[in-house]
Amino acid sequence: MTRPIPHDTLRAFATETYLKLGMPEASAALVADSLVQADLWGHQSHGLMRLFWYGLRLESGAMDATALPEVAEEPGALSTIDGRNGVGQVVAKAAMEQAIRAAKRHGIGAVSVRNSGHFGMAMYYTRMAAEAGCIGFLSSNASPAMAPWGGTEKRVGNNPWSWAAPAGQHAPFVLDIANTAVARGKLYLARQRGEAIPQGWAMDAEGRPTTDAVAGIAGTILPMAGHKGYAISVMMDVLSGVLSGSGFGSAITGPYVPTGESGVGHLAIAIDVNATRPLAEFEADMERLIAELKSAPRAPGVDDIFYPGEIEARNDTRGRAEGLSLPEATLETLREEAAKRGISVPF
């Protein structure tokens, strides 16, 4: 790791990069913030490491830098959005905002999304719902990463999903997971760091367990919880891709590939807590739930028990105060790619 860099410095650099690559100012700022926020939360696999992955897709025309989804100001409880092959972060934010608007009118709002792209971390958007007094859900399908249970060839995406809820005095209660044993970006991060991956993360192209990140990328990532993770992932593809009329299964192109339209679909849901019970009562019960979890007797060597989303919130506070330490390989790649495009690098 290198010396810490202020998060604002990294965000400004990423924004400038996307402006140079043709994004409107609001879109460039949003995508930059989503990447830096992932690093702040401690998920470098979804952070600035991906800056030029999206950049290459913009340059090839695989992703439309200027396309904006058409949104409804007064949506029904169930609505749809066509992402028009635009930037996934822009589409996902619009979808969650529309779901929240619908929830405030109807108690619940669901938005089915087609023709989007990779949007980074799902919790970036479900936290929007939590901060608006709602419970938020977001699912997405993704390019093939794992084999069907018992198979050896990639046919199923990791198809991530997230829930978030208000938690009173605490940072939002958040679940954000992919259905593979690990997010594929963590294999790319391990490759970049020259590190082995743990057993149970991936198989090579011949279906043999491997600790080699390169072999795992060429092969398949294993599902979480065995056959259960496989089944959940396929269901998320149904909710995200089949329901919306977008791509599904092997038709999805991921952000790791510089060409080819993504075809990604999402499902965004917001539930207005106040439509069920007063928000203050809900938050008080969430505080009691968190206190109960954290007060459980601890196993040997455990200093603290965390509720879902707490570690990310702590990392965010520390990163904003101390700066972000990114792998030197990541910084070197950013410098090299920026230099090719005449973009100034402040680190």
C-alpha positions in Angstrom: 0.0 0.0 0.0 1.1 3.6 -0.7 0.8 6.7 1.4 -2.9 7.8 2.0 -4.4 10.1 -0.6 -7.3 12.4 0.3 -10.6 11.0 -1.0 -11.5 14.4 -2.5 -8.3 14.3 -4.6 -9.2 10.8 -5.9 -12.8 11.9 -6.6 -11.7 15.0 -8.5 -9.3 12.9 -10.6 -12.0 10.3 -11.4 -14.5 13.0 -12.3 -12.0 14.7 -14.6 -11.3 11.4 -16.3 -15.0 10.7 -17.1 -15.5 14.3 -18.3 -12.6 13.7 -20.7 -14.3 10.5 -21.9 -17.5 12.3 -22.7 -19.8 12.0 -19.7 -22.0 14.9 -18.7 -20.8 16.6 -15.5 -23.5 15.1 -13.2 -22.9 11.6 -14.6 -19.1 11.9 -14.3 -19.4 13.1 -10.7 -21.8 10.2 -9.8 -19.6 7.4 -11.2 -16.5 8.9 -9.7 -18.2 9.2 -6.3 -19.5 5.6 -6.5 -15.9 4.3 -7.1 -14.3 6.4 -4.4 -17.1 5.4 -2.0 -16.4 1.7 -2.6 -12.8 2.4 -1.6 -14.0 4.3 1.5 -16.1 1.4 2.5 -13.1 -0.9 2.2 -14.2 -2.7 -1.0 -11.3 -2.0 -3.3 -12.5 -4.6 -5.7 -15.2 -2.2 -6.7 -13.3 1.0 -6.3 -10.9 3.1 -8.5 -9.4 -0.1 -9.8 -12.4 -0.1 -12.2 -12.0 3.5 -13.4 -10.6 2.6 -16.8 -12.6 -0.6 -17.2 -15.6 1.7 -17.6 -13.4 4.1 -19.6 -12.6 1.5 -22.2 -16.2 0.7 -22.7 -17.0 4.4 -23.2 -14.2 4.7 -25.7 -15.4 1.6 -27.7 -19.0 2.8 -27.7 -20.1 -0.3 -25.8 -21.6 2.1 -23.2 -23.3 5.4 -24.1 -21.8 8.2 -22.0 -24.6 10.6 -22.6 -27.7 8.4 -22.5 -30.2 9.2 -19.7 -33.1 7.1 -18.7 -36.6 8.5 -19.0 -38.1 8.7 -15.5 -41.6 9.2 -14.2 -42.2 12.1 -11.7 -45.3 10.4 -10.4 -44.8 6.7 -10.9 -47.2 3.9 -10.1 -46.3 1.3 -7.5 -44.8 -0.7 -10.3 -43.0 0.9 -13.2 -40.2 0.3 -15.7 -37.2 2.2 -16.9 -35.2 1.7 -20.1 -31.5 2.5 -19.4 -30.9 3.0 -23.2 -27.5 1.3 -22.8 -26.3 4.2 -20.6 -24.0 4.2 -17.6 -25.1 1.7 -15.0 -24.6 4.1 -12.1 -26.8 6.7 -13.7 -29.5 4.2 -14.5 -29.5 2.6 -11.0 -29.6 5.9 -9.2 -32.6 7.0 -11.4 -34.3 3.7 -10.7 -33.9 3.9 -6.9 -35.0 7.5 -6.9 -38.1 6.5 -8.8 -38.8 3.6 -6.4 -38.6 6.0 -3.5 -41.0 8.5 -5.1 -43.4 5.6 -5.7 -43.1 4.4 -2.2 -43.9 7.8 -0.7 -47.1 7.8 -2.8 -48.2 4.2 -2.6 -46.3 2.7 0.4 -44.2 0.6 -1.9 -42.5 1.2 -5.2 -40.8 -1.2 -7.6 -38.9 -0.3 -10.7 -37.9 -2.9 -13.3 -34.9 -1.8 -15.4 -33.7 -3.0 -18.8 -30.7 -2.1 -21.0 -28.5 -0.9 -18.1 -24.9 -1.7 -17.2 -22.7 -2.5 -14.3 -23.4 -0.1 -11.5 -20.7 -0.8 -8.9 -21.8 -1.6 -5.4 -25.5 -2.2 -4.9 -25.4 -0.7 -1.4 -24.6 2.7 -2.9 -28.2 2.8 -4.0 -30.1 0.9 -1.3 -28.6 3.3 1.3 -30.4 6.1 -0.6 -33.7 4.4 0.3 -32.7 3.9 4.0 -31.7 7.6 4.2 -35.2 8.5 2.9 -36.9 6.5 5.6 -37.5 3.4 3.4 -36.3 -0.2 3.2 -34.5 -0.5 -0.1 -33.8 -3.5 -2.3 -31.7 -3.7 -5.5 -30.8 -6.7 -7.6 -28.8 -6.9 -10.8 -27.7 -9.6 -13.2 -24.2 -9.9 -14.4 -22.0 -11.6 -16.9 -21.4 -15.4 -16.4 -19.0 -16.0 -13.6 -19.9 -19.5 -12.2 -21.1 -22.8 -13.6 -24.6 -24.2 -12.9 -24.4 -26.5 -9.9 -22.5 -29.6 -11.1 -21.3 -28.0 -14.3 -17.8 -26.7 -15.3 -18.6 -23.9 -17.7 -19.7 -20.3 -16.9 -23.4 -19.8 -17.4 -24.6 -17.9 -14.3 -23.6 -14.4 -13.2 -22.8 -13.5 -9.6 -26.0 -11.5 -9.8 -25.6 -9.2 -6.7 -28.4 -7.9 -4.5 -28.7 -5.6 -1.5 -31.1 -4.6 1.2 -30.8 -1.5 3.4 -32.9 -0.2 6.3 -32.8 2.9 8.6 -31.2 2.1 11.9 -31.9 5.1 14.1 -28.8 6.6 15.7 -26.6 4.0 13.8 -25.5 4.0 10.2 -28.0 2.1 7.9 -28.3 -1.6 8.3 -27.1 -2.9 5.0 -26.6 -6.3 3.3 -24.8 -6.3 -0.1 -23.7 -9.6 -1.5 -23.0 -11.4 -4.7 -24.0 -15.1 -4.9 -20.5 -16.3 -5.7 -18.2 -17.3 -2.8 -16.5 -13.9 -3.5 -17.0 -11.0 -5.9 -15.1 -11.5 -9.1 -13.4 -8.2 -8.6 -11.5 -9.7 -5.6 -9.8 -12.2 -8.0 -8.7 -9.2 -10.1 -7.5 -7.4 -7.0 -5.5 -10.5 -5.9 -4.0 -10.8 -9.4 -3.0 -7.2 -9.2 -1.4 -7.7 -5.8 0.3 -10.9 -6.8 -1.5 -12.8 -4.1 -3.0 -16.3 -3.9 -6.7 -16.7 -3.4 -8.2 -18.9 -0.7 -9.4 -22.4 -1.3 -13.1 -22.4 -2.1 -13.2 -19.2 -4.2 -12.7 -20.6 -7.7 -12.1 -23.5 -10.1 -9.8 -23.5 -13.0 -11.0 -24.0 -16.6 -10.9 -27.8 -16.1 -13.1 -27.7 -13.0 -10.3 -28.2 -10.4 -10.2 -26.1 -7.2 -7.4 -23.4 -7.5 -5.7 -20.8 -5.4 -4.3 -19.1 -8.5 -6.2 -15.9 -9.2 -5.3 -16.0 -12.9 -6.5 -19.6 -13.2 -9.7 -18.6 -11.3 -10.4 -15.7 -13.6 -10.0 -18.1 -16.6 -12.1 -20.7 -14.9 -15.2 -20.2 -12.8 -16.0 -18.7 -9.4 -17.7 -21.0 -7.0 -21.2 -20.2 -5.6 -21.6 -19.2 -2.0 -23.3 -21.9 0.2 -23.0 -24.5 -2.6 -26.2 -25.2 -4.5 -28.1 -22.6 -2.5 -25.9 -19.8 -3.9 -26.4 -21.1 -7.4 -30.2 -21.2 -7.0 -30.4 -17.7 -5.5 -28.2 -16.3 -8.3 -30.5 -17.7 -11.0 -33.5 -16.3 -9.2 -31.9 -12.8 -9.1 -31.4 -13.2 -12.9 -35.1 -13.9 -13.2 -36.0 -10.7 -11.1 -33.4 -8.5 -12.9 -33.2 -9.7 -16.5 -36.1 -12.0 -17.4 -38.7 -9.8 -15.7 -37.5 -6.6 -17.2 -37.1 -7.9 -20.7 -33.3 -7.3 -20.6 -30.5 -9.8 -21.2 -30.0 -12.8 -19.0 -27.7 -15.8 -18.5 -24.9 -15.8 -21.0 -26.2 -12.8 -22.9 -24.8 -10.4 -20.3 -21.5 -8.6 -21.0 -19.5 -7.5 -18.0 -17.4 -4.4 -17.3 -14.2 -6.4 -17.7 -14.8 -6.6 -21.4 -14.2 -3.3 -23.4 -16.7 -4.1 -26.2 -20.3 -5.4 -26.4 -23.5 -3.9 -25.0 -24.1 -5.0 -21.4 -27.7 -5.9 -21.6 -27.9 -5.8 -17.8 -31.2 -5.6 -15.9 -32.1 -4.5 -12.4 -35.0 -4.6 -9.9 -35.2 -1.7 -7.5 -37.7 -1.7 -4.6 -38.4 0.8 -1.9 -40.8 0.3 1.1 -41.9 3.4 3.0 -41.6 2.5 6.7 -44.2 5.1 7.6 -46.8 3.3 5.6 -46.4 0.3 8.0 -45.7 2.0 11.3 -44.1 5.3 12.5 -40.5 5.6 11.4 -39.4 6.6 14.9 -40.8 3.4 16.4 -39.2 1.3 13.6 -35.8 3.0 14.2 -36.1 2.5 18.0 -36.7 -1.2 17.4 -33.7 -1.3 15.0 -31.5 0.2 17.7 -32.8 -2.5 20.1 -32.1 -5.2 17.6 -28.5 -4.0 17.0 -27.9 -3.8 20.7 -29.1 -7.3 21.1 -26.8 -8.5 18.4 -23.7 -6.7 19.7 -24.3 -7.8 23.3 -24.1 -11.5 22.5 -21.2 -13.4 24.2 -18.2 -13.2 22.0 -16.2 -16.2 20.7 -12.5 -16.3 21.7 -10.4 -13.7 20.0 -13.4 -11.6 18.9 -13.2 -8.0 20.0 -16.5 -6.8 18.7 -19.7 -8.0 17.0 -20.8 -6.0 14.0 -24.2 -5.6 12.5 -24.4 -5.6 8.7 -23.1 -2.4 7.3 -21.2 -1.3 10.4 -17.8 -2.2 9.2 -18.3 -0.2 6.0 -19.5 2.8 8.1 -16.4 2.6 10.3 -14.1 2.3 7.3 -15.8 5.3 5.7 -15.2 7.5 8.8 -11.6 6.5 8.9 -11.0 6.9 5.2 -12.4 10.4 5.1 -10.2 11.4 8.0 -7.0 9.7 7.1 -7.2 9.3 3.3 -7.2 6.2 1.2 -4.2 3.8 0.7 -4.6 2.1 -2.6 -2.4 -0.7 -4.0 0.6 0.6 -5.9 -0.4 -1.6 -8.9 -3.8 0.2 -9.0 -2.2 3.6 -8.8 0.4 2.7 -11.5 -2.4 1.5 -13.8 -4.3 4.8 -13.2 -1.2 6.8 -14.0 -0.5 4.9 -17.2 -4.0 5.0 -18.5 -4.4 8.7 -17.6 -1.1 9.6 -19.4 -2.4 7.9 -22.6 -5.3 10.3 -22.5 -3.6 13.5 -21.4 -5.3 13.5 -18.0 -3.3 15.1 -15.2 -2.7 12.8 -12.2 -2.5 14.4 -8.7 -0.8 11.4 -7.0 
